[in-house]
Amino acid sequence: IQSKGIDIMQKLLMADRYNITSLKDLCLQSFTSANMPEMLKVDTPEYAQLSGDMKIEICDRIAEL
């Protein structure tokens, strides 16, 4: 899902908050080892707002790479 002005973290927040599984899956699948540093900034207020379950899914995806 492409949307101008909405970064991956904002999409993950929306997917997490509103339980939008398809958006969450697309965001997680977009992670690659090459783009991980730019896409996932864990030291931000947005990351802190993610649920524990979403953080686990992010970590699981990172482990797959």
Backbone as CSV, one residue per row, in Angstrom:
resi,resn,N_x,N_y,N_z,CA_x,CA_y,CA_z,C_x,C_y,C_z
1,ILE,0.856,-1.168,0.000,0.000,0.000,0.000,0.895,1.222,0.000
2,GLN,0.804,2.006,-1.054,1.608,3.208,-1.145,0.772,4.404,-0.730
3,SER,1.400,5.284,0.008,0.738,6.511,0.416,1.801,7.568,0.653
4,LYS,1.628,8.666,0.010,2.608,9.744,0.134,2.486,10.380,1.513
5,GLY,3.621,10.610,2.131,3.643,11.312,3.406,3.415,10.449,4.626
6,ILE,3.163,9.166,4.431,2.964,8.269,5.573,4.088,7.246,5.556
7,ASP,4.946,7.307,6.569,6.080,6.388,6.594,5.685,5.039,7.195
8,ILE,6.611,4.119,7.144,6.344,2.744,7.564,5.931,2.661,9.031
9,MET,6.535,3.477,9.877,6.202,3.441,11.297,4.776,3.919,11.539
10,GLN,4.345,4.950,10.832,2.970,5.419,10.971,1.984,4.352,10.498
11,LYS,2.341,3.656,9.421,1.474,2.581,8.935,1.392,1.446,9.948
12,LEU,2.534,1.102,10.547,2.525,0.055,11.571,1.686,0.472,12.773
13,LEU,1.778,1.734,13.156,0.959,2.231,14.267,-0.528,2.098,13.953
14,MET,-0.928,2.486,12.743,-2.337,2.373,12.358,-2.768,0.914,12.318
15,ALA,-1.932,0.067,11.741,-2.258,-1.357,11.665,-2.407,-1.950,13.056
16,ASP,-1.530,-1.548,13.953,-1.558,-2.043,15.326,-2.783,-1.520,16.066
17,ARG,-2.996,-0.242,15.982,-4.080,0.403,16.724,-5.454,-0.073,16.272
18,TYR,-5.635,-0.245,14.958,-6.947,-0.588,14.410,-7.045,-2.041,13.949
19,ASN,-6.028,-2.837,14.287,-6.017,-4.266,13.980,-6.251,-4.533,12.488
20,ILE,-5.450,-3.867,11.658,-5.533,-4.034,10.208,-4.437,-5.016,9.798
21,THR,-4.791,-6.269,9.776,-3.822,-7.331,9.523,-3.155,-7.208,8.161
22,SER,-3.925,-6.881,7.139,-3.344,-6.794,5.791,-2.292,-5.688,5.711
23,LEU,-2.534,-4.562,6.347,-1.562,-3.467,6.352,-0.324,-3.863,7.140
24,LYS,-0.526,-4.508,8.277,0.605,-4.970,9.091,1.472,-5.934,8.293
25,ASP,0.849,-6.888,7.631,1.598,-7.879,6.856,2.387,-7.228,5.722
26,LEU,1.773,-6.282,5.025,2.472,-5.582,3.945,3.667,-4.796,4.476
27,CYS,3.482,-4.140,5.605,4.584,-3.372,6.198,5.725,-4.294,6.598
28,LEU,5.404,-5.385,7.252,6.449,-6.300,7.704,7.168,-6.939,6.521
29,GLN,6.436,-7.264,5.466,7.061,-7.863,4.288,7.944,-6.869,3.544
30,SER,7.703,-5.580,3.749,8.518,-4.573,3.062,9.898,-4.425,3.690
31,PHE,10.089,-4.986,4.887,11.398,-4.916,5.533,12.393,-5.807,4.793
32,THR,13.549,-5.242,4.486,14.664,-6.017,3.951,15.895,-5.633,4.752
33,SER,16.898,-6.445,4.686,18.104,-6.130,5.452,18.733,-4.829,4.972
34,ALA,18.545,-4.502,3.706,19.145,-3.286,3.159,18.460,-2.018,3.653
35,ASN,17.138,-2.070,3.838,16.429,-0.853,4.217,16.048,-0.795,5.692
36,MET,16.387,-1.797,6.455,15.984,-1.864,7.855,16.373,-0.628,8.667
37,PRO,17.603,-0.139,8.587,17.962,1.010,9.432,17.087,2.239,9.203
38,GLU,16.729,2.516,7.948,15.897,3.686,7.678,14.440,3.462,8.049
39,MET,13.960,2.243,7.865,12.541,1.976,8.052,12.147,1.811,9.507
40,LEU,13.032,1.308,10.307,12.666,0.966,11.678,13.558,1.706,12.659
41,LYS,13.006,2.721,13.244,13.748,3.522,14.214,13.155,3.247,15.592
42,VAL,13.839,2.426,16.372,13.295,1.974,17.652,13.435,3.003,18.763
43,ASP,14.173,4.056,18.529,14.356,5.068,19.564,13.431,6.266,19.370
44,THR,12.245,6.013,18.823,11.287,7.086,18.567,10.042,6.918,19.432
45,PRO,9.308,8.001,19.640,8.044,7.901,20.385,7.035,6.988,19.691
46,GLU,7.085,6.950,18.359,6.151,6.103,17.617,6.380,4.627,17.933
47,TYR,7.636,4.218,17.960,7.947,2.820,18.274,7.475,2.479,19.684
48,ALA,7.643,3.408,20.599,7.220,3.182,21.985,5.713,2.971,22.085
49,GLN,4.952,3.516,21.138,3.493,3.385,21.154,3.001,2.041,20.626
50,LEU,3.859,1.303,19.954,3.446,0.004,19.418,3.170,-0.972,20.553
51,SER,2.235,-1.855,20.318,1.924,-2.880,21.318,3.077,-3.874,21.422
52,GLY,3.097,-4.592,22.517,4.107,-5.629,22.697,4.029,-6.685,21.614
53,ASP,2.816,-7.044,21.221,2.641,-8.048,20.163,3.229,-7.573,18.836
54,MET,3.030,-6.295,18.510,3.574,-5.766,17.259,5.095,-5.747,17.317
55,LYS,5.655,-5.374,18.451,7.117,-5.368,18.591,7.684,-6.779,18.429
56,ILE,6.977,-7.763,18.941,7.406,-9.158,18.783,7.369,-9.550,17.308
57,GLU,6.305,-9.154,16.610,6.210,-9.490,15.186,7.318,-8.814,14.385
58,ILE,7.668,-7.585,14.754,8.771,-6.888,14.089,10.074,-7.639,14.328
59,CYS,10.303,-8.034,15.569,11.527,-8.786,15.895,11.567,-10.122,15.161
60,ASP,10.421,-10.787,15.068,10.356,-12.048,14.324,10.723,-11.836,12.859
61,ARG,10.222,-10.750,12.279,10.533,-10.460,10.872,12.026,-10.181,10.701
62,ILE,12.601,-9.429,11.620,14.033,-9.135,11.554,14.831,-10.433,11.629
63,ALA,14.399,-11.356,12.482,15.099,-12.636,12.625,15.034,-13.460,11.338
64,GLU,13.975,-13.287,10.561,13.833,-14.011,9.297,14.821,-13.533,8.239
65,LEU,15.255,-12.283,8.355,16.099,-11.694,7.299,17.494,-12.227,7.299
